[in-house]
């Protein structure tokens, strides 16, 4: 069993204060597109957000909408909530601004994680991408310890766990375009949210 966890941190600053997850993506919202892709592999999908209200009419009742126990702590706060409430021991973590999710890539990452790691993460163009990674739900304890210490950087979490990176060449060998790690900011500069 696999749980999909979508981290929807907050609306974009500016005049219209739009949530990226609710932007149109073809005939559906980006969030609905993500959920559709996740359901190809996941038996459960969770949306972690500080404000559930904008999403209540956007998703069906099969999607669990949760809020952070540790509020205002960024993605780690959402990851802690999702890991803690996941019905599955394995959690596929993505940001709500990633339009090219790949269930096929997630399946490869899941297989790698089951080789004995706390997490399996894409390693694309020499950078680690913690989002679109597969994590063990037991990582909730490590996240909680970091948040209790006032730490909010995901890089600090990775230093405390056993993880394996899956190379872009592996995805290409399986016919998967590595652009699945991109987010909506990628068009403005380079790929975002990787860790060198």
C-alpha positions in Angstrom: 0.0 0.0 0.0 1.2 3.5 -0.8 -0.1 6.9 0.4 0.2 10.0 -1.7 0.9 13.2 0.2 0.4 16.6 -1.5 1.9 19.6 0.4 -0.2 22.7 -0.3 1.6 25.3 1.8 -0.2 28.5 1.1 -1.4 31.0 -1.6 1.1 32.9 -3.6 1.8 36.5 -2.3 0.5 39.3 -4.4 -2.8 40.9 -5.3 -4.9 37.9 -6.2 -3.3 35.5 -3.6 -3.9 32.4 -5.7 -3.1 28.9 -4.5 -0.9 27.2 -7.2 -2.7 23.9 -6.6 -6.0 25.6 -7.8 -4.6 26.9 -11.1 -6.1 25.5 -14.3 -4.2 22.7 -15.8 -6.0 21.7 -19.0 -9.6 20.9 -18.2 -9.0 20.5 -14.4 -7.0 22.2 -11.7 -3.4 21.3 -11.1 -4.5 19.6 -7.8 -7.1 17.4 -9.6 -4.5 16.5 -12.2 -2.0 15.5 -9.4 -4.7 13.4 -7.6 -5.5 11.6 -10.8 -1.9 10.7 -11.4 -1.3 9.6 -7.8 -4.4 7.4 -7.8 -2.7 5.2 -10.5 -0.4 3.9 -7.7 -1.8 5.1 -4.3 -4.6 3.6 -2.3 -4.8 6.8 -0.3 -4.2 10.5 -1.1 -3.7 13.1 1.6 -3.7 16.9 1.1 -1.8 18.8 3.9 -2.6 22.5 4.0 -2.8 25.3 6.6 -6.2 26.2 5.2 -8.6 23.4 4.1 -11.4 25.7 3.1 -10.4 26.5 -0.5 -10.0 22.8 -1.2 -13.3 21.4 0.2 -15.2 21.8 -3.1 -12.2 20.9 -5.3 -11.7 17.3 -4.2 -13.9 14.4 -3.7 -14.6 12.9 -0.3 -12.0 10.2 -0.9 -9.2 12.7 -0.4 -8.2 13.3 3.2 -7.5 17.0 3.9 -5.4 17.5 7.0 -3.7 20.5 8.8 -0.3 20.6 10.4 0.2 19.9 14.1 3.4 22.1 13.8 2.0 25.2 12.2 4.0 27.7 10.2 7.0 25.3 9.8 6.9 24.9 6.0 7.0 21.6 4.2 8.4 19.7 7.1 5.2 20.6 9.1 3.1 19.1 6.3 5.4 16.1 6.0 5.1 15.4 9.8 1.3 15.6 9.6 1.1 13.3 6.6 3.6 10.7 7.9 1.8 10.7 11.2 -1.7 10.1 9.7 -0.7 7.9 6.7 -2.5 4.5 6.6 0.5 3.1 4.6 4.1 2.6 5.7 5.2 4.2 2.5 4.5 7.9 1.6 5.0 9.5 -1.8 5.6 13.2 -1.0 5.0 16.0 -3.6 4.5 19.7 -3.6 1.2 21.1 -4.9 3.0 23.1 -7.7 4.5 20.1 -9.5 2.5 19.5 -12.8 4.4 16.5 -14.2 4.1 13.9 -11.5 4.8 10.4 -12.6 3.3 7.3 -11.1 5.8 5.2 -13.1 8.7 7.1 -11.5 7.2 6.8 -8.1 6.9 3.0 -8.6 10.6 2.8 -9.3 11.4 4.9 -6.3 9.2 2.7 -4.1 11.0 -0.4 -5.3 14.4 1.2 -4.4 13.1 2.2 -1.0 12.1 -1.4 -0.3 15.8 -2.4 -0.7 16.2 -1.2 2.9 16.1 2.6 3.0 14.1 5.2 4.9 13.6 7.1 1.7 14.2 6.9 -2.1 14.7 10.2 -3.9 15.2 11.3 -7.5 18.8 12.4 -8.2 18.4 14.5 -11.4 21.3 16.3 -13.0 23.4 15.8 -9.9 20.8 17.3 -7.6 18.7 15.5 -4.9 15.0 16.2 -5.2 13.2 15.5 -1.9 9.8 16.2 -3.4 8.5 13.3 -5.5 10.4 11.1 -3.1 9.1 8.0 -1.3 9.5 8.1 2.5 8.8 5.7 5.3 6.1 7.0 7.6 8.3 6.3 10.6 10.3 9.4 9.5 7.6 11.3 11.4 9.6 10.9 14.6 12.8 12.4 13.0 10.8 15.3 11.6 9.2 15.9 15.0 12.6 16.0 16.7 13.8 18.6 14.1 10.8 20.7 14.5 11.0 20.6 18.3 14.6 22.0 17.8 13.3 24.8 15.6 14.8 23.2 12.5 12.7 23.4 9.3 15.1 22.6 6.4 14.5 19.3 4.7 18.2 19.0 4.1 18.6 18.5 7.8 16.1 15.6 7.7 18.1 13.9 4.9 21.2 14.1 7.0 19.5 12.0 9.7 18.1 9.2 7.6 19.1 6.4 5.3 18.1 7.3 1.8 19.0 6.3 -1.7 19.1 8.5 -4.8 17.7 7.1 -8.1 19.7 8.5 -11.1 18.0 10.3 -14.0 19.6 7.7 -16.3 17.6 5.0 -14.5 14.3 6.8 -15.2 15.4 7.4 -18.9 16.1 3.6 -19.2 12.5 3.0 -18.2 11.2 5.5 -20.7 10.4 8.1 -18.0 11.2 11.8 -18.7 13.1 13.2 -15.6 11.1 16.4 -15.9 8.6 14.9 -13.4 10.6 16.8 -10.6 9.9 20.2 -12.1 7.5 22.7 -10.5 5.8 25.8 -11.8 8.8 28.0 -11.0 11.1 25.9 -13.3 10.2 27.9 -16.4 11.5 31.1 -14.8 15.0 29.8 -14.1 16.4 26.3 -13.5 14.8 23.4 -11.8 13.8 24.4 -8.3 13.7 22.6 -4.9 16.6 20.3 -5.5 19.4 20.0 -3.0 23.0 19.9 -4.2 
